[in-house]
């Protein structure tokens, strides 16, 4: 029966291995990625002991969609305390060997909730010094990966499970035999080994244009009514900056005036200036200024009660829409927001009553952007190849 122990030497090695390999994809400029982490590991006879791990690897800062990225080589150096070494020597161990199974999490647009990945790596056979602490070095190659959606990615390092064998002078197992060990990362540390950007090489080095149809609806908070929305959005994404234009089709809003009279409003929208926004960390945010005109209000669908060419909001509405994480500009998706509909004027004798049922803050809006057929690229089936070695 194997004994449980926690040790951080091999542990960190595996973590480095897992994280770095996940971060790389596609040929791009690479820079050294380094991360230092502290763990507490329980050694036999000693209880919890601190272990520090330094991870390093060259990680590309850009990944190209569709390319298979060969596994990256990762190095780690783990420092084990003198007290921990003394505990191993007390059992006549002179060397330590084994392998480590590391947990890491890959977060990319096609997997915004994170993909857990385990990587098994062999540890260097390390001689134990006659006194003092020691370091354990490791090197391994992580699994291949392929990405299908553009956007930001990152790799975070977690805990590890080790299988270790301390050996005596004659090469036999020490009194501990071969045992499993779990090691826990100290809380409150930065655990991101690498951040990178997944890019579509078909988008060109400059601003990438996108053209969408738009469908959705807005809820009128003052009366619980609704405004169906349809139109188009053209946008250019240049780095993290978004510019474009919004066009909304005429619509019919339905709400209740004075709490019981069913009113239908003809609504015409006019954009004031262009649409601006950002695309950062897989989240699209756009802001558009829109003035609403109301050519006609009718009760019961036929009785005119106001409206006209002069009936409009007193100023434009600032409508900010935001996507969920993992938004892919090539595939489109849902945007949501809350906006204020300013007071209306020029609508006739019932302007005040109509306005109290129609205007005000807190109006929710949800729209879905669908790439137009002429520019739409069919997204490929998400895939992420991560060939994982099973612990021996």
C-alpha positions in Angstrom: 0.0 0.0 0.0 1.5 3.3 -1.0 1.9 6.2 1.5 0.6 9.7 0.8 3.0 12.6 1.0 3.2 16.1 -0.4 6.3 17.3 -2.1 6.8 20.3 -4.3 10.0 19.5 -6.2 8.5 17.4 -9.0 5.2 19.1 -8.5 6.2 22.4 -10.0 8.0 20.7 -12.8 4.8 19.2 -14.0 2.9 22.4 -13.6 5.3 24.3 -15.7 5.2 21.6 -18.3 1.4 21.6 -18.6 1.0 25.3 -18.6 3.6 26.3 -21.1 2.7 23.7 -23.6 -0.9 24.8 -23.6 0.0 28.4 -24.1 1.8 27.9 -27.4 0.2 27.7 -30.8 1.2 28.8 -34.3 4.4 30.3 -35.4 4.8 33.7 -33.8 7.3 35.8 -31.9 8.1 34.1 -28.6 9.3 35.6 -25.4 10.4 33.9 -22.2 7.5 33.1 -19.9 8.5 32.7 -16.2 6.5 32.1 -13.1 7.5 31.5 -9.5 5.1 29.7 -7.2 5.1 28.7 -3.5 3.5 25.4 -2.3 3.2 23.5 0.9 4.0 19.9 0.7 3.8 17.2 3.4 6.9 15.1 3.6 7.0 11.7 5.4 7.7 12.1 9.1 7.9 15.9 8.8 4.4 17.2 7.9 3.9 20.3 5.8 7.0 21.9 4.3 7.4 24.9 2.0 8.6 24.4 -1.5 9.4 27.1 -4.1 9.1 26.4 -7.8 10.5 28.5 -10.8 9.0 27.7 -14.2 10.3 28.9 -17.5 9.5 28.4 -21.2 9.5 30.3 -24.5 5.8 31.0 -25.2 4.5 32.5 -28.5 2.6 35.7 -28.0 0.3 34.9 -31.0 -1.4 31.8 -32.1 -2.8 31.2 -35.6 -6.2 29.6 -35.9 -6.1 26.1 -37.4 -2.4 25.5 -37.0 -1.2 22.4 -35.1 1.2 23.6 -32.4 3.9 21.1 -31.5 4.3 20.7 -27.7 6.6 23.3 -26.1 9.6 22.3 -24.0 9.3 23.6 -20.4 12.0 23.7 -17.7 11.4 23.9 -14.0 13.6 24.2 -10.9 12.1 23.3 -7.5 13.9 24.2 -4.2 13.4 21.7 -1.4 14.3 22.7 2.2 17.1 21.2 4.2 14.6 19.8 6.7 12.8 17.9 4.0 16.1 16.5 2.7 17.0 15.4 6.2 13.8 13.4 6.4 14.6 11.6 3.2 18.2 10.9 4.3 16.9 9.5 7.6 15.4 6.6 5.6 18.7 6.0 3.8 17.6 7.6 0.6 20.5 8.9 -1.6 18.6 9.7 -4.8 15.1 10.8 -5.7 13.2 10.0 -9.0 9.7 9.8 -10.4 7.2 11.6 -12.4 4.6 14.3 -11.9 1.0 14.8 -13.1 0.2 18.5 -13.3 -3.1 20.3 -13.4 -3.4 23.5 -15.5 -6.3 25.4 -17.0 -6.5 26.7 -20.6 -8.9 29.5 -21.2 -9.6 30.5 -24.8 -12.7 31.8 -26.7 -14.0 28.4 -27.7 -13.7 27.3 -24.0 -14.4 30.4 -21.9 -15.0 28.4 -18.8 -11.6 26.8 -19.1 -10.3 23.4 -20.2 -8.6 21.3 -17.5 -5.5 19.6 -18.8 -3.3 17.1 -17.2 0.3 16.5 -18.3 2.6 13.7 -17.0 6.3 14.4 -17.0 9.4 12.5 -15.9 11.7 14.0 -13.3 15.5 14.0 -13.4 17.1 11.5 -11.0 18.5 13.8 -8.3 21.2 12.9 -5.8 20.5 14.0 -2.2 23.2 16.1 -0.7 25.0 15.1 2.5 23.5 18.2 4.2 21.3 21.1 3.4 18.5 21.4 0.9 18.5 20.6 -2.8 16.9 21.4 -6.2 15.1 19.2 -8.6 15.3 20.0 -12.3 12.8 18.8 -14.9 12.1 19.1 -18.5 9.2 17.9 -20.6 7.1 18.4 -23.7 3.5 19.3 -23.5 0.7 18.1 -25.8 -0.2 19.5 -29.2 -3.0 22.0 -29.5 -5.2 23.4 -32.2 -7.5 26.5 -31.8 -10.6 27.4 -33.9 -11.6 30.8 -32.6 -9.9 34.2 -32.5 -9.4 36.0 -29.2 -7.3 36.1 -26.0 -6.0 33.0 -24.2 -4.3 32.3 -21.0 -2.8 29.4 -19.0 -3.0 29.1 -15.3 -1.1 26.7 -13.2 -2.7 24.6 -10.4 -1.8 21.7 -8.1 0.0 18.4 -8.9 0.1 14.8 -8.0 3.5 13.1 -7.8 4.7 9.5 -7.9 8.1 9.4 -6.3 10.7 6.7 -5.5 13.6 7.6 -3.1 16.4 5.0 -3.7 19.3 3.8 -1.6 23.0 3.5 -2.6 22.5 0.1 -4.2 19.6 1.4 -6.3 16.9 -0.3 -4.3 13.8 1.5 -2.9 14.1 3.1 0.5 11.8 2.4 3.4 9.2 4.6 1.7 9.0 2.5 -1.4 7.2 4.3 -4.3 4.5 6.6 -3.1 2.0 9.2 -4.4 2.2 12.8 -3.3 -0.2 15.8 -3.6 1.0 19.4 -3.3 -1.2 22.4 -2.8 -0.5 25.9 -4.1 -0.3 28.6 -1.4 -3.3 30.9 -1.8 -3.2 34.5 -3.0 -0.5 34.1 -5.7 -0.6 35.2 -9.3 -0.9 31.8 -11.1 -1.0 32.9 -14.8 2.0 31.4 -16.6 1.2 32.9 -20.0 -1.2 35.1 -21.9 -1.5 35.1 -25.7 -3.7 36.1 -28.6 -5.3 33.7 -31.1 -5.5 35.4 -34.5 -7.0 34.6 -37.8 -4.4 35.2 -40.5 -7.1 35.7 -43.1 -8.0 39.0 -41.2 -4.8 40.8 -42.5 -2.5 42.9 -40.3 -4.7 46.0 -40.3 -8.4 46.6 -39.3 -10.6 43.6 -39.9 -14.1 44.5 -41.3 -17.3 42.8 -40.2 -20.9 43.2 -41.3 -23.8 41.9 -39.4 -27.6 41.8 -39.5 -29.2 42.6 -36.1 -32.3 41.2 -34.4 -33.5 41.7 -30.9 -35.8 43.6 -28.6 -36.0 46.2 -25.9 -38.2 46.2 -22.8 -39.8 49.5 -21.8 -39.4 49.6 -18.1 -42.0 52.4 -17.4 -44.9 50.3 -18.7 -43.5 46.8 -19.4 -43.9 47.3 -23.1 -41.6 46.0 -25.9 -39.9 47.4 -29.0 -38.8 44.8 -31.5 -35.4 45.7 -33.1 -33.9 44.8 -36.5 -31.2 46.4 -38.6 -27.5 46.1 -39.3 -24.1 46.9 -37.8 -20.9 47.4 -39.7 -17.7 47.4 -37.7 -14.0 47.3 -38.0 -11.8 45.7 -35.3 -8.3 47.1 -35.2 -6.4 45.7 -32.2 -8.7 46.4 -29.3 -10.5 49.4 -30.9 -13.9 49.1 -32.6 -15.4 51.6 -35.0 -18.5 51.3 -37.2 -22.1 52.3 -37.8 -25.5 51.2 -36.6 -28.7 51.3 -38.6 -32.0 50.3 -37.0 -35.2 49.6 -39.1 -38.5 51.3 -38.2 -40.4 49.4 -35.6 -43.7 49.3 -33.7 -43.5 49.7 -29.9 -46.4 48.4 -27.8 -47.2 49.5 -24.3 -50.0 50.6 -22.0 -50.8 54.3 -21.3 -52.3 55.2 -18.0 -51.9 51.6 -17.0 -54.8 50.2 -19.2 -55.0 51.7 -22.7 -53.1 49.6 -25.3 -50.9 52.0 -27.4 -49.0 51.2 -30.6 -46.2 53.6 -31.4 -44.5 53.9 -34.8 -40.8 54.4 -34.1 -38.0 55.6 -36.4 -34.4 55.5 -35.3 -31.6 57.8 -36.4 -28.0 57.2 -35.4 -26.1 60.3 -34.3 -22.5 59.7 -35.3 -20.7 56.4 -35.6 -20.5 53.4 -33.3 -17.4 53.1 -31.1 -16.2 50.4 -28.7 -13.6 47.9 -27.6 -12.7 44.3 -28.1 -10.6 43.1 -25.2 -10.1 39.8 -23.5 -12.8 38.2 -25.7 -15.5 40.8 -24.8 -17.0 43.1 -27.4 -18.4 46.5 -26.1 -20.1 49.0 -28.5 -21.7 52.4 -27.8 -24.1 54.1 -30.2 -26.0 57.4 -29.9 -29.6 57.0 -31.2 -32.5 59.5 -31.5 -36.0 58.1 -31.7 -38.9 59.7 -33.6 -42.5 58.8 -33.2 -44.5 59.5 -36.4 -47.8 58.1 -34.9 -49.3 56.8 -31.7 -52.6 54.9 -31.8 -54.9 53.4 -29.2 -56.5 50.0 -29.9 -54.5 50.0 -33.2 -56.6 52.6 -35.0 -57.4 55.7 -32.9 -54.7 58.4 -33.3 -53.6 60.0 -30.0 -50.4 61.9 -31.1 -47.1 61.7 -32.9 -45.9 63.5 -36.0 -42.7 64.7 -37.6 -41.8 66.9 -34.6 -42.4 64.1 -32.0 -39.0 62.7 -30.9 -36.8 62.2 -27.9 -35.3 65.5 -26.6 -31.8 64.1 -26.9 -30.0 61.0 -28.2 -29.9 57.8 -26.1 -26.4 56.4 -25.4 -26.8 52.7 -25.9 -23.9 50.5 -24.7 -24.0 46.8 -25.6 -21.7 44.2 -24.2 -21.1 40.6 -25.1 -20.3 37.7 -22.8 -16.7 36.5 -22.6 -15.5 34.5 -25.6 -17.2 36.6 -28.3 -15.9 35.7 -31.8 -16.3 38.6 -34.3 -16.4 36.1 -37.2 -19.3 34.2 -35.7 -21.3 37.0 -34.1 -23.4 36.5 -31.0 -25.5 38.2 -28.4 -25.1 41.6 -26.9 -27.0 43.1 -23.9 -27.3 46.4 -22.3 -29.5 48.9 -20.4 -30.2 52.4 -21.6 -32.3 55.5 -20.9 -35.0 56.8 -23.3 -35.0 60.6 -22.8 -38.2 62.6 -22.5 -40.2 63.2 -25.7 -41.7 66.4 -26.9 -43.7 67.7 -29.9 -46.1 64.8 -29.8 -49.4 66.6 -29.3 -51.8 67.1 -26.4 -51.0 63.7 -24.8 -47.3 64.2 -24.9 -47.0 64.0 -21.1 -49.1 60.9 -20.7 -47.4 59.1 -23.5 -44.0 60.1 -22.2 -44.7 58.8 -18.7 -45.5 55.3 -20.1 -42.6 55.3 -22.6 -39.5 57.1 -21.4 -37.1 56.8 -18.5 -34.0 54.8 -17.4 -33.5 51.1 -17.0 -34.7 49.9 -20.4 -33.1 46.5 -21.1 -32.0 45.6 -24.6 -30.8 42.3 -26.1 -29.7 41.9 -29.7 -28.0 39.1 -31.7 -25.4 39.9 -34.4 -25.4 37.5 -37.4 -22.6 37.8 -40.0 -24.0 38.7 -43.4 -23.7 35.9 -46.0 -21.3 37.8 -48.2 -18.7 38.1 -45.3 -19.6 35.3 -43.0 -17.0 32.6 -42.4 -18.5 29.4 -41.2 -16.8 28.6 -37.8 -15.2 25.2 -37.7 -16.1 22.7 -35.1 -14.2 23.6 -31.9 -11.4 21.2 -31.3 -8.4 21.2 -28.9 -6.0 18.3 -29.2 -4.3 17.6 -26.0 -2.7 14.2 -26.0 -2.2 13.4 -22.4 0.1 10.7 -21.0 -1.3 8.5 -18.4 0.8 8.1 -15.2 2.7 4.9 -15.1 
